[in-house]
């Protein structure tokens, strides 16, 4: 016989688990398109490019990026200040509802650090974009010549 307190605990645990899995669900309205890595790439560092599209009804922000092919992946922005090129890490990349953000050489881009092996032209590198709402977006970068 299940008592009321025990049933309440079970219901609470089930709703917590459902909420957690919903937050970890993959977003279907945010997409990484035309993703690529410049070839040839250095073994310890490469740049990742492409376009992040937000077809959602709400703004989102990319707050993390990871890939099994690299020990460290982060968003960076290159700017020109007084004729000097400067690069800084971007902690949060907003993408407005119905808009896109382009990752390109000389601007916003992914820094792919400490690769797990050499990259080959044509290789497909999977990655995950973490969004501010807790969802993740699967993407892919293809190693190619610019």
C-alpha positions as CSV (number, residue, x, y, z in Angstrom):
1,X,0.0,0.0,0.0
2,X,1.4,3.4,-1.0
3,X,0.9,6.1,1.5
4,X,0.1,9.7,0.6
5,X,3.5,11.2,1.6
6,X,5.3,8.5,-0.4
7,X,3.1,9.1,-3.4
8,X,3.8,12.9,-3.2
9,X,7.5,12.2,-3.1
10,X,7.3,10.0,-6.2
11,X,5.2,12.6,-8.0
12,X,7.7,15.4,-7.1
13,X,10.6,13.3,-8.3
14,X,8.8,12.5,-11.6
15,X,8.0,16.1,-12.3
16,X,11.6,17.2,-11.5
17,X,12.9,14.6,-13.9
18,X,10.5,15.6,-16.6
19,X,11.5,19.3,-16.2
20,X,15.2,18.4,-16.3
21,X,14.9,16.4,-19.5
22,X,12.8,19.2,-21.0
23,X,15.5,21.7,-20.3
24,X,18.2,19.5,-21.7
25,X,16.1,18.8,-24.9
26,X,17.5,20.0,-28.2
27,X,16.2,23.2,-29.6
28,X,14.5,22.8,-32.9
29,X,14.3,26.4,-34.0
30,X,17.9,27.3,-33.6
31,X,20.3,26.0,-36.2
32,X,24.0,26.2,-37.1
33,X,24.3,26.3,-40.9
34,X,27.2,26.3,-43.3
35,X,29.7,25.5,-40.5
36,X,33.3,25.1,-41.5
37,X,36.9,25.0,-40.2
38,X,39.7,26.6,-42.3
39,X,42.1,24.0,-43.8
40,X,44.9,23.5,-43.2
41,X,44.5,24.1,-39.5
42,X,47.1,24.1,-36.8
43,X,47.1,21.0,-34.6
44,X,46.6,23.1,-31.4
45,X,44.3,25.8,-32.7
46,X,41.7,26.4,-35.4
47,X,38.9,28.8,-36.3
48,X,35.3,27.7,-36.7
49,X,32.8,29.7,-38.9
50,X,29.2,29.5,-40.1
51,X,25.8,31.0,-39.4
52,X,23.6,30.7,-36.3
53,X,19.9,31.0,-37.3
54,X,17.2,31.7,-34.7
55,X,13.7,30.8,-36.1
56,X,12.3,30.8,-32.5
57,X,9.6,33.3,-31.4
58,X,12.0,34.4,-28.6
59,X,15.5,35.8,-28.4
60,X,18.2,33.3,-27.4
61,X,21.8,33.5,-26.5
62,X,24.7,31.1,-27.1
63,X,26.4,30.6,-23.8
64,X,28.7,27.7,-24.4
65,X,30.2,25.6,-27.2
66,X,31.8,22.1,-26.9
67,X,33.1,19.4,-29.2
68,X,34.6,16.0,-28.6
69,X,37.2,16.9,-31.2
70,X,38.7,19.7,-29.1
71,X,39.5,20.1,-25.4
72,X,38.4,23.8,-25.4
73,X,35.9,25.6,-27.7
74,X,34.9,29.2,-27.1
75,X,33.3,32.2,-28.9
76,X,35.6,35.0,-29.9
77,X,35.4,38.3,-31.7
78,X,38.1,40.0,-33.7
79,X,38.0,43.8,-33.9
80,X,40.2,46.5,-35.4
81,X,41.2,49.1,-32.8
82,X,43.5,51.9,-34.0
83,X,44.8,49.8,-36.8
84,X,45.5,46.9,-34.5
85,X,43.6,43.6,-34.7
86,X,42.4,42.5,-31.2
87,X,40.6,39.3,-30.2
88,X,38.4,38.9,-27.1
89,X,36.3,36.1,-25.8
90,X,32.5,36.5,-26.0
91,X,30.8,35.0,-22.9
92,X,27.2,35.3,-24.4
93,X,26.2,35.7,-28.0
94,X,22.7,37.0,-28.4
95,X,20.7,35.9,-31.4
96,X,17.4,37.8,-31.8
97,X,14.2,36.0,-32.7
98,X,13.9,35.5,-36.5
99,X,17.5,36.7,-37.0
100,X,20.9,35.2,-37.7
101,X,24.5,35.8,-36.5
102,X,27.4,35.1,-38.9
103,X,30.6,33.6,-37.6
104,X,33.3,34.6,-40.1
105,X,37.0,35.2,-40.4
106,X,37.9,38.7,-39.0
107,X,34.7,38.9,-36.8
108,X,32.8,36.6,-34.6
109,X,34.2,33.0,-34.7
110,X,34.8,29.9,-32.7
111,X,38.2,29.2,-31.3
112,X,38.9,25.5,-31.4
113,X,41.8,24.7,-29.1
114,X,43.8,21.6,-28.3
115,X,42.4,19.2,-30.9
116,X,42.4,15.5,-30.2
117,X,44.0,14.7,-33.5
118,X,45.0,16.2,-36.9
119,X,42.2,17.5,-39.0
120,X,41.8,16.3,-42.6
121,X,40.1,18.1,-45.4
122,X,36.5,17.0,-45.7
123,X,36.3,15.8,-42.1
124,X,33.1,16.5,-40.3
125,X,33.4,17.8,-36.7
126,X,30.3,17.6,-34.5
127,X,29.7,20.3,-31.9
128,X,27.0,21.4,-29.4
129,X,25.9,25.0,-28.8
130,X,24.5,25.6,-25.3
131,X,21.7,28.1,-25.2
132,X,20.6,30.4,-22.4
133,X,17.3,28.6,-22.0
134,X,19.2,25.3,-21.2
135,X,18.7,23.7,-24.6
136,X,21.5,22.4,-26.8
137,X,21.9,22.7,-30.6
138,X,23.8,20.1,-32.5
139,X,25.9,21.4,-35.3
140,X,28.7,20.3,-37.6
141,X,31.8,22.0,-39.0
142,X,33.3,20.7,-42.2
143,X,37.1,21.1,-42.6
144,X,37.7,22.9,-46.0
145,X,39.7,25.4,-47.8
146,X,38.3,29.0,-47.5
